[in-house]
């Protein structure tokens, strides 16, 4: 199985400018607890619901939220 087999068009990539509230809403709608975050087309890491729930304000941009696995990468 290749990494490209796991990419699903229904699961969006959040942008670093998106607010924490948007990420939580998408997670709830999709039934997931982790989503990828990108800056334009560059992978920045994964945001997890635990880190979002620690935010005081849901309008906090994801650029200010701790992301997981920033250094991970795979071949196609």
PASEBA-1860 file (N, C-alpha, C; in nm, 3 decimals):
! residues 76
1> XXXXXXXX> 0.085/-0.118/0.000/0.000/0.000/0.000/0.089/0.124/0.000 ~ 0.052/0.223/-0.076/0.127/0.348/-0.086/0.061/0.458/-0.004 ~ 0.140/0.558/0.034/0.084/0.670/0.109/-0.027/0.739/0.032 ~ -0.015/0.746/-0.100/-0.118/0.811/-0.180/-0.252/0.739/-0.170 ~ -0.251/0.611/-0.132/-0.375/0.537/-0.114/-0.453/0.584/0.009 ~ -0.384/0.654/0.100/-0.448/0.699/0.222/-0.502/0.842/0.212 ~ -0.468/0.912/0.105/-0.517/1.049/0.087/-0.662/1.042/0.044 ~ -0.746/1.107/0.119/-0.889/1.102/0.092/-0.939/1.244/0.065
9> XXXXXXXX> -1.007/1.267/-0.046/-1.052/1.403/-0.079/-1.155/1.458/0.020 ~ -1.218/1.374/0.097/-1.318/1.419/0.194/-1.252/1.481/0.317 ~ -1.126/1.448/0.342/-1.056/1.502/0.458/-0.970/1.618/0.411 ~ -1.010/1.740/0.448/-0.940/1.859/0.400/-0.812/1.887/0.477 ~ -0.728/1.968/0.417/-0.610/2.019/0.484/-0.643/2.159/0.534 ~ -0.622/2.182/0.660/-0.642/2.315/0.716/-0.524/2.404/0.680 ~ -0.545/2.532/0.682/-0.438/2.630/0.659/-0.397/2.690/0.793 ~ -0.274/2.738/0.802/-0.225/2.797/0.927/-0.306/2.920/0.966
17> XXXXXXXX> -0.376/2.979/0.872/-0.458/3.098/0.900/-0.598/3.062/0.950 ~ -0.638/2.936/0.939/-0.770/2.894/0.986/-0.778/2.900/1.138 ~ -0.894/2.938/1.191/-0.909/2.943/1.337/-0.928/2.804/1.399 ~ -0.894/2.794/1.525/-0.907/2.668/1.599/-1.051/2.616/1.595 ~ -1.147/2.706/1.600/-1.288/2.666/1.597/-1.325/2.594/1.469 ~ -1.271/2.637/1.358/-1.296/2.570/1.229/-1.241/2.429/1.233 ~ -1.121/2.413/1.285/-1.060/2.280/1.294/-1.145/2.188/1.382 ~ -1.191/2.237/1.495/-1.275/2.153/1.583/-1.407/2.116/1.515
25> XXXXXXXX> -1.465/2.209/1.443/-1.591/2.182/1.374/-1.571/2.076/1.265 ~ -1.462/2.087/1.187/-1.434/1.987/1.084/-1.409/1.851/1.146 ~ -1.337/1.847/1.258/-1.308/1.720/1.325/-1.437/1.653/1.369 ~ -1.528/1.732/1.423/-1.656/1.677/1.468/-1.736/1.623/1.349 ~ -1.743/1.700/1.241/-1.818/1.659/1.123/-1.761/1.533/1.058 ~ -1.628/1.521/1.058/-1.562/1.408/0.993/-1.540/1.289/1.086 ~ -1.560/1.309/1.215/-1.540/1.201/1.311/-1.394/1.164/1.330 ~ -1.305/1.266/1.327/-1.163/1.244/1.347/-1.112/1.332/1.461
33> XXXXXXXX> -0.994/1.302/1.512/-0.937/1.384/1.618/-0.806/1.451/1.575 ~ -0.769/1.432/1.449/-0.645/1.488/1.395/-0.668/1.530/1.250 ~ -0.613/1.647/1.213/-0.620/1.693/1.074/-0.485/1.752/1.033 ~ -0.451/1.741/0.905/-0.327/1.801/0.857/-0.341/1.952/0.843 ~ -0.229/2.021/0.864/-0.225/2.167/0.851/-0.116/2.201/0.750 ~ -0.147/2.292/0.659/-0.047/2.333/0.561/-0.041/2.485/0.554 ~ 0.070/2.532/0.499/0.089/2.674/0.471/0.106/2.681/0.321 ~ 0.000/2.723/0.252/-0.009/2.710/0.107/-0.007/2.561/0.076
41> XXXXXXXX> 0.097/2.509/0.015/0.101/2.365/-0.015/0.209/2.293/0.066 ~ 0.265/2.358/0.166/0.372/2.299/0.247/0.312/2.241/0.375 ~ 0.335/2.112/0.398/0.286/2.045/0.518/0.355/2.102/0.641 ~ 0.275/2.144/0.739/0.329/2.203/0.861/0.319/2.110/0.981 ~ 0.231/2.011/0.975/0.212/1.919/1.086/0.065/1.883/1.100 ~ 0.034/1.812/1.208/-0.104/1.774/1.237/-0.153/1.849/1.359 ~ -0.277/1.892/1.355/-0.338/1.952/1.473/-0.429/1.844/1.535 ~ -0.420/1.831/1.666/-0.502/1.732/1.737/-0.601/1.805/1.827
49> XXXXXXXX> -0.715/1.742/1.847/-0.821/1.808/1.922/-0.779/1.848/2.064 ~ -0.693/1.769/2.127/-0.648/1.801/2.263/-0.580/1.938/2.268 ~ -0.497/1.968/2.169/-0.428/2.097/2.165/-0.525/2.211/2.136 ~ -0.628/2.184/2.057/-0.727/2.287/2.027/-0.812/2.320/2.149 ~ -0.845/2.218/2.226/-0.930/2.239/2.343/-0.857/2.317/2.453 ~ -0.725/2.325/2.445/-0.647/2.402/2.542/-0.646/2.551/2.511 ~ -0.695/2.589/2.392/-0.695/2.729/2.351/-0.803/2.806/2.425 ~ -0.770/2.928/2.467/-0.867/3.013/2.535/-0.972/3.067/2.439
57> XXXXXXXX> -0.930/3.093/2.315/-1.019/3.151/2.215/-1.026/3.060/2.093 ~ -1.145/3.035/2.043/-1.160/2.951/1.925/-1.125/3.024/1.796 ~ -1.100/3.155/1.805/-1.057/3.228/1.685/-0.905/3.236/1.674 ~ -0.833/3.166/1.762/-0.688/3.160/1.757/-0.645/3.091/1.627 ~ -0.559/3.154/1.546/-0.513/3.090/1.422/-0.430/2.964/1.452 ~ -0.439/2.867/1.364/-0.364/2.743/1.384/-0.214/2.765/1.386 ~ -0.167/2.875/1.331/-0.024/2.908/1.336/0.023/2.924/1.480 ~ -0.069/2.952/1.572/-0.035/2.972/1.712/-0.065/2.850/1.799
65> XXXXXXXX> -0.106/2.742/1.737/-0.138/2.618/1.809/-0.024/2.519/1.788 ~ 0.011/2.445/1.893/0.117/2.345/1.882/0.073/2.235/1.786 ~ 0.156/2.207/1.687/0.128/2.103/1.589/0.214/1.981/1.618 ~ 0.165/1.866/1.579/0.235/1.739/1.599/0.301/1.696/1.468 ~ 0.409/1.621/1.480/0.475/1.554/1.367/0.517/1.649/1.255 ~ 0.572/1.764/1.291/0.617/1.859/1.190/0.725/1.800/1.101 ~ 0.804/1.710/1.153/0.918/1.657/1.077/0.885/1.528/1.002 ~ 0.760/1.484/1.004/0.730/1.358/0.936/0.718/1.380/0.786
73> XXXX> 0.751/1.278/0.710/0.741/1.281/0.565/0.740/1.138/0.515 ~ 0.684/1.119/0.399/0.683/0.988/0.336/0.700/1.005/0.186 ~ 0.746/0.900/0.121/0.744/0.897/-0.024/0.604/0.861/-0.069 ~ 0.569/0.893/-0.193/0.435/0.861/-0.244/0.405/0.714/-0.225
END
